[in-house]
Amino acid sequence: MAGLAYTLGKREINYYFSVRSAKALALGAVLLLAACHAASRRYRGDDTCEYLLSSGRFLGEKVWQPHSCMMHKYKNSEAKNCLIDKHIVFLGDSRIRQLFYSFIKIINPQIKEEGNKHGNIPFEDKSASVKVDFLWYPEVNGSMRQRIKSWTEGSVAKPHIIVAGAATWSIKIHNGSNEALAQYKINITSIAPLLEKLAKSSDVYWILQDPVYEDLLSESRKMITNEKIDAYNEAAVRILNSSSRNSKAKVKVFSVSKLIAQETIMKSSDGLHLPESSRDTNAMILMNVYCNKIMKPIDGSCCQPQPPLTLIQKLAFCFFTLSIIGYFVISLIHRNNYRKNKSCTDLEIGEEKKPTISTPNVSTLEMLLHCFCKLGLIMTYFYLCDRANLFMKENKFYTHSSFFIPIIYILVLGVFYTENTKETKVLNREQTDEWKGWMQLVILIYHISGASTFLPVYMHIRVLVAAYLFQTGYGHFSYFWIKGDFGVYRVCQVLFRLNFLVVVLCIVMDRPYQFYYFVPLVTVWFMIIYATLAMWPQIVQKKANGNCLWHFGLLLKLICLLACIYFLSYSQGAFEKVFSFWPLSKCFELNGNVYEWWFRWKLDRYVVFHGMLFAFIYLALQKHQMISEGKGDPLFSSRVSNVLLFISIVSFLTYSIWASSCKNKAECNELHPSVSVVQILAFILIRNIPGYVRSVYSSFFAWFGKISLELFICQYHIWLAADTKGILVLIPGYPMFNVIVSTFIFVCVAHEISQITNDLAQIVVPKDNSTLLKRLLCIAGFFSGLLFFSAMQEQSRH
């Protein structure tokens, strides 16, 4: 009964929820969400600086998340580059002094809080010509007004940034009297026009007063209550900018500090001053407000304008627009012709004539335009998610539960969708799809949860990436060894399927090819495998079966390959010379050099070779019937199977214990290329030695495995955000619901792109050699044009 219910349950789900209906629902959700976000930004404004200065929440205890955008954590070198030749002034009381110290510690972390607490404090970094001053003005009074007025009269150089605020001293000195509040209103009214005048040429921030923790206040400060502070803040907000109609000349009210203080003031040492972590957060917010538009950090979307379209992006937009128009025009013509032919009746015999069949060229053109039409709409969604400021973005925040709970959930789903395999060979197609599927899901969860900060998880994910490359070596070696097909068609098909989406994204999202590092990695390794096996003498299984000496010839080839890998991995200079030649440098450079490419290649340098060697040994054992692959049969004899299974389990656990005990990422990365194969081989043997385990697979994981490449690439822009640095927010305020909806849309898009790629591969890479040669010439012309326009873009930028 349980088995019947299980089968019926799966049938019900599959009947009522097909892939097509899921995609229609995803399209509806995208249109609705885009309309809602566009309306929201029109109503509330699209200035993310306002959100940064006024709203947000804590992720955990110390990580501040602004509403709708991402905050960059500035290093001292970045801060100096941003503030070079700048003069910043902090004007106010002891709270402003603390903010001043937190700010200059971003520039110089070695600074200590010394000097006269109730006096002016200068700071200067001569290396960057940055000058930051704290001016002691604990009250909003005539003295503060006179100082501000001196900057407006032109006799004294205006600061580039002014940060001001005061109120608690007025409450304390006047014992919280209403007369003091009235005088505060008069004084700030007289200062407001001066600040607004300064705001025309400088960045002016007014810091609202943080709440206090009344239970910790000393007797001399008991009159400073939150009720009084709220009254002073209301007066400041109401009066500031009341006369300014120019949005560019407004004083920026820094109200987010209040929200931060509400969560952390109970950790204060005296009930009045914020703990250091909260002050540091406020200082970093100030740095983001001013520097993001200058430095343009990838993970600092707050206060960044939408990047302008490049020439190549404009050309891509025109191409997709023409494709959409062309597809609809051709579809209308074909539909009208079909209706005319259908209604046409032969008067002599009284029967309807068969509709005329479209010529192959027209049919191919229509399919091509249909693919580009869908791709254009999908690329629009990509651009809106990660280049336009339509949707929101947030920083990642890792917790153990955010990583391990989803892992458990997908594991349960994977077990639920268990089915029998069509064949029971080692690493059969269904099993490899399943393997790729669950690995890809784990990697996706790893990325969205920010688990890279947890070293044991990072080391295990490195094994999963290595396992993908192991499959690359295993799969391509097996194909060339068994089929002996080294034709151009096979090479072009593989290269097209691997690279099509990435090339389109490089154009639409204005990113270098190396940015999507995994695709260049598998592409280069495929070409290395092809070159190794295709070069003279070509040794394939059919030839080797006739003479065993050919096996030794192949092993010699593999040894030469291993020697080349070893040499390049320990000779960075030689590696960089190989990939620094134009036009290879255009593909493999990132931030002006190929170091990132060398690091990525070196990290898993041996695992493809291991995959090739495993395939050779396995196929040799299979050929000599030394393994049993029948349904339900163990791979070897019972004794050998049990011994190998025990060794595999111990090896698997030993690697996990070693990876979990890693303390230094650099040292573990150095060992990883040599030891990752241990856990990979252990998993293969555990998965394949028992016959009953080899005879079943998870169709749930296998489904994801078929689109694993598209999932890996698409996550960069439509599931994560800011080029994987953050998380895309389609539904703000509901993190769990947002992840569910964005994941659903993301998977549907990846599946559709996989189908588009397969359809285009049949058109762009035909089997006929003469036609294929013409297409290759067209592709070469396309990339030549791309290089030309890319060079024009670079010249215009410089």
Secondary structure, 3 states (H helix, E strand, C coil): CHHHHHHHHHHHHHHHCCHHHHHHHHHHHHHHHHHHHHHHHHHHCCCHHHHHHHCEEEECCCEEEECCCCCCCCCHHHHHHHCCCCEEEEEECHHHHHHHHHHHHHHCCCCCCCCCCCCCEEEEECCCCEEEEEEECCCCCHHHHHHHHHHHCCCCCCCCEEEEECCHHHHHHCCCCHHHHHHHHHHHHHHHHHHHHHCCCCEEEEECCCCCCHHHCCHHHCCCCHHHHHHHHHHHHHHCCCCCCCHHHCCEEECHHHHHHHHHHHHCCCCCCCCHHHHHHHHHHHHHHHHHHHHCCCCCCCCCCCCCCCHHHHHHHHHHHHHHHHHHHHHHHHHHHHHHHHHCECCCCCCECCCCCCCHHHHHHHHHHHHHHHHHHHHHHHHHHHCCCCCEEEECCCCHHHHHHHHHHHHHHHHHCEEECCCCCCCCHHHHHHHHHHHHHHHHHHHHHCHHHCHHHHHHHHHHHHHHHHHHHHHHHHHHHHHCCCCHHHHHHHHHHHHHHHHHHHHHCCCCHHHCCHHHHHHHHHHHHHHHHHCCCCCCHHHHHHCCHHHHHHHHHHHHHHHHHHHHHCCHHHHHHHHCCCCHHHHHCECCECHHHHHHHHHCCCHHHHHHHHHHHHHHHHHCCCCCCCCCCCCCCHHHHHHHHHHHHHHHHHHHHHHHCCCCHHHHHHHHHHHHHHHHHHHHHHHHCCHHHHCEEEHHHHHHHHCHHHHHHHHHHHCEECCCCEEEECCCCCHHHHHHHHHHHHHHHHHHHHHHHHHHHHHHCCCCHHHHHHHHHHHHHHHHHHHHHHHHHHHHHC
